[in-house]
Amino acid sequence: MLALATGLVALLASCTPVTSPSYQQLANARVPSLCGHPATTLVNGQNLAIPAGQGTFQLLRTLSDGESAIVRGVPSRDGGSLTAIVAECNAGGVGFPSDLVLFGAGPKVYAESFLDSTKWAALGLAGPARDGITSLRLVGRELEINVDALTPDDPECCPSRAVVVHAHPNAKRLIIDRIVDAAGD
C-alpha cells in the first residue's frame, strides 16, 4: 500500500504544470550577456554591472503607453511555459530596438530577440524602431507584438509605420512567422 501511495504522489507531482516565471522572479535573476552587456544577476530588473557611460539594461513592467510589458504562459515545445518581457537597453545614450527576452523555469533566459528578420524588407521596411514595441499579447500559441517600424527613408528617431509581428519560441530562439501592417491585421 505504501508503494502505491508513493507512486501516486510521484505521478501527481509529474503532472503539476510548471508555471512561467513572474516579474518578481525575473527581477533578480542571473542572466547571460543581454543586449551586448555583461552577464550578471539583475537587481530590481536592472543590470548594475554595466560600467558608467556604457549604457543601460532594464526589464520593463509597462510600456510607454501603459500596456503591460510582460506576457506569461507562452508555450514552447522545448522550454515549457515561458515569460516574454520587453527590455530597454542602450550602449551609452542612443536606444536600441526593444529587446524581447523569453525566460523559462529557473528563471533562465530561453531566448533574446531584437525582432530582426529578413521579413521586414518584404513590407518595404528597414526594421523595428528604437524602443519600438508598443504592445504584446498571446494569441493561441503565438506572440502578437505591435511594433513601430522604420521605412528606409525614416530618420532613426521617427518611425512612420506600425506593424504586427507574429512569432513563436522554438529551439531557444524567437521565430518570426510573419510581419503585417497593423492596419491590415
N, C-alpha and C positions, 0 to 999 in steps of 0.2 A: 504494500500500500504506500509506503514511503517513497519507493522508486517511482510509482505512478504520479504521486503528488509533485515530486521533484521534476519529473518530465513535463508535467502540465505547466508548472511555473516557468520552466525554460522555454516552452513553446509560446506561452503568453508574452514573455519578455521579447522573444524574437519577432513577434507580431506588433509590438508597440511602435507606432510611427515615429520616425525621427523628425522633429520639427526644425525648421530653418532657424538660424541664429537671429536673436533680437538685436536692436541697436545697442542696448546696454552691453551685450556680449561682444559686439564688433568694436565698440568704442575703445576698448583696452586690449585688443587682440594683437598678437605677434604677426607681423606682415613681412613678406619679402619686399624687395625693391619694387615700388609702385611709382609710376609717373616719373621714372628716372631718378628717384630719390633713394637714399639708403634704406635697407631693411631695418626694422625697428619694432618696438612694442608701442602701439598707439597710446596716447594719453588723452582721454576725452575726445577720441576721434581724430586727433592731430598727430602728425609726425613731427616730434620735437627734436629729432636727431639731425634735421637739416641745418647746416651752418647759416648764420645770419647773412642775408643778402643773396642767398642761393635758392630762394623760393619757399613755397608752402605746399602742404598736402593736408586736406581735411575731408573727412566723411561728412556729408550733409544730412540733416534730418528733413529739411524742407528746401524746395526750390525757390527761386526768386519771386514767383507769383503765389507762394504759399502752399503749392501742391506738395505732397509727400515725396521725398527723395528715396524712399525705401519700398521695395516690394518683397514680401516674404512668401515662401511656398512655391518658388519657381522650380518646376520639375526638371530633373535631368536623369538620363539613363545611367550615368556613371558616377554621379556625385550626390545622389539623394536629393533632398529638398534644400534648395538654395535661397539665399537672400541676395537680391540685387540692390545696390546702393550707389548713388551718384557721389562722386568725389570731385572736389575743386582743387586744382593744383596749378602751379606755375613754376618757372625756373628763375624767379627773381624779378617779377614785375608783370610781364605780359602773360595773361591767362592762356591755358591750353584748351582745346575742346574738352567738354565734360568727359571725365574718366568714369566709366561704369565698371564697378567691381562686384564680382559674384563671390559670395562666401558660402562654404559648406560647413558641415559639423566641425566642431573643434573650438572656436571657429577658425577655419583655414581658408586662404584665398583659393578659389577654384579657377577663376579667370579674371582678366582685366581687359577692357576694350575701350578704345577711343572712337569706336564705331567706324573705323576706316574700312573701306571696301571699294572694289572696282565698280560696284553697282551705282555709285554716285554719278559717274560720268554719263550713264545711260539717261539720266534726267537733266543733263547739261549742268551739273553741279560740281563744285570743287571739293565739297565735303562739309562736315559739321562746323558750325561757328564756335568761337570761344564760349565756354560755359553754355553751350547750346541746348542741352536737354531741358525741355520745358515741362514735361510730364512723362511718367511711365506707369504702366499697369500690366497686369497679367490677364491675357485673354486665352483661355484654354491652356495649352502647353507653351504658349508663345508670349514673349515680351513685346509690348507695343510701346514704342518710345517716340514721343513727339520731340522734334529737333529743329532748331533754327539752322538753316543751311546757307552756305555761300555759293553764289554763282562765280564763274571765273572773273567777272567784271566787278564784283563787290569788293570794297576795301575790307580788310580783316575785322574791322570794328563793327561792320554794319551788314549783317545778313539780310537778304531780301526775300528769302523763300522759307516756307515751313513744310516739313516733310514728316512722314511717319515711317520709322524703321521697325520692321518686324524681324525678330531674332529669337534664337533658342540656344541654350547651352548644350554642348556636346564635346567630348574628348578634351576637356579642360580649356575650351575656347567658347567665345560667343559667336555663333554662326549667324550672319546676316542673311535672312531669307529673301527679303525684298525691301525696297525703299520706294514709297509712293508719295505723290504730292498730298499734303494734308487736306486740301480742298477736294481731292478725288478719292479719298479713302472711305 
